[in-house]
C-alpha cells in the first residue's frame, strides 16, 4: 500500500512538472519553431480595435504559415487566437462572399503601416514581402473580458480590410 502511494505521488509530481516544463525529449514538438514575431491590431467582430496582438509564427508548408496570437509577450499569456497566412493562389479559390467574410489581404494590411515585424528584425523586409503574397484568416478563440474561452469563435479582420479584390 505504501509503495503504491509513493509511486502515485511521484507520478503525479512528474506529470504536473511536465505541464510547465519543456519536454525532456530531443525531438522537436509541433510547438517548436514559432520564431517569427509580428505585432498587429485587428478589427474585432464587434467593430472595435483589438490588440495589438503578438503573432508567433512558423511555416508549415510552402503555402501556409500559422501563427499563435497573444495579447502580450508575458510567458503566461493565454493563447487568444490563431491566424493562418495562406498563399493567395489557394485562398482566392474561395467564393468571394466567403473570402470577404473570413479573409483579408496581407498586402493591404502591411501597406497601412500598422504591422510590425519584431523578430527576426534583420529579416523584417523579407518577411513583410513574403506575407504580402498571402491572405490571412483569424480564428479568435478567447474573447475579451471572458474568464475562460467558452467556445465562441469570432473572425476579426485587419484594420485595412477592404471589400474588393484587386488581384
N, C-alpha and C positions, 0 to 999 in steps of 0.2 A: 504494500500500500504506500509506504513512504517513498519507495523508488518511483512508483507511478506519479506521485505528486511532484517529486523533484523533476522528473522528465517533462511533465506537462508545464510546470513553471518555467523551466529552461527553454522549452519550445516556444512558449508564449512570449517570453522576453526577446528571443531571437526573431520571432515573427514581427513583433512590434518594432524592433530595430530595423528590419528590412523595409518597413513602411516609411522610414525617414532618412535612410542612408542609401548611398548608391549600391548597386548590385556588386557582389564580390567577383562576379564572372568578368573575364576579359573581353568576351564577345559583346559588341555593341547592341543596344536595345533600339527599338523604334523611336524612343525618346531622345536618342543621341543625335547630334548634328544640327540642332536648331541654332545655327551660329550667325545668321543674318538678322540684324536687329533694325527694324524700321518703326518709326513712330508716325501716326496719322490720326486725325479726328475722323469721326463718322457722323453721318446724318442718321439719327436713330429713327425707328419706325413711327414714333410719335411726333416727329418733326424737329426735335431738339438736337443740339450738337452734343455728341458724346465724346469722351476721351480728352486728350489724345490717347490712343491705345498703343501699347507696346506690342509689336508683332515680332515674334521669334520664329524664323522661317528656315526651311530647308527644301531642296529639290527632291522630289520622289520619282520624277521621270524627266525626260527632255521636254515635256509638255505641261507639267504641273509642279507648282511649288505650294507647299502647305505651311500655314502659319498658326501658331498658338498665340492668342491675344490675351493680354493682361492690362489692367488699369494702372499698374505701377511696376517697378522693377524689384520690389521687395521680394525676397526669396520665398515668402509665404503667400504671395499674391495669388488669389484664386484665378483659375482659367475661366474667362468670361465668354470667349468666342473663338471661332475657328474661321480662318479665311483661306480660300484656295485661289491661287493665281493660275488661271487656265489659258493656255495658248488660244489666241483668237480664232485660229482655224478650227478649233474644237467648239468653243463656246458660241461662235457665230452660226453654228448649225441649228441652234435652238430657234423656235418660233419667236418672232420679235417681241410679242407680248410677254413671253416667259423671260427672255433676256432682260427686258426693262424692269420687270418685277424683281429680279434677283441679282442681276449682274451690273457691274459698272466698268468703264474703260479706264485702265490704269494710266494710259497716255494722257487722258483728260485730267485725271486726278493729280498726276505729277505736275502738270502744267499750272495747277492752281498755286503751287509753292507751299502747300500745307504738308507735304510728305517729307520726312527727314530720314535718310539712311544714317543710322548711328554707328553701326559696325557691320562689317569691316569698313572703317572710314576711308581707307585708301582705295576701296573699290566702289565707292558711292556712285560715281557716274556710270560705271559698268552695270551695277545692279539696277539703277534707275532706267537705263537703256533697255535692259532685258525685261524689266517689269512693264515697260511701256508697250511691249508686244503681247501683253496678257490682259484678260478681263478678270475682275475679282468677284467672288461671291462670298458673303459673310453670313455665318450662322451664329447669331448671338444667343448664348445658352443661359447666361445668368444675368437677369435683368436688374437694372439699377435699383437699389433700395431693398432688394429681396434678401432675406436671411440665408436662403439657400436656393439653388436652382430648382424650380418647381415643374420643369418640363415644358415651359413656354419657350418657343423658339421664334425669334424675330429675324428679319433680314435687313439690316441697315444698309445704307448706300454711302458712297463717297460724297463729300460736300460739293464736288464739282460735277456730279452726275447730271447729264442732260438726256432728254428723252428722244434723241435722234442718233442714228448710227452713221458716221461719216465714212467709215471704212467697210 
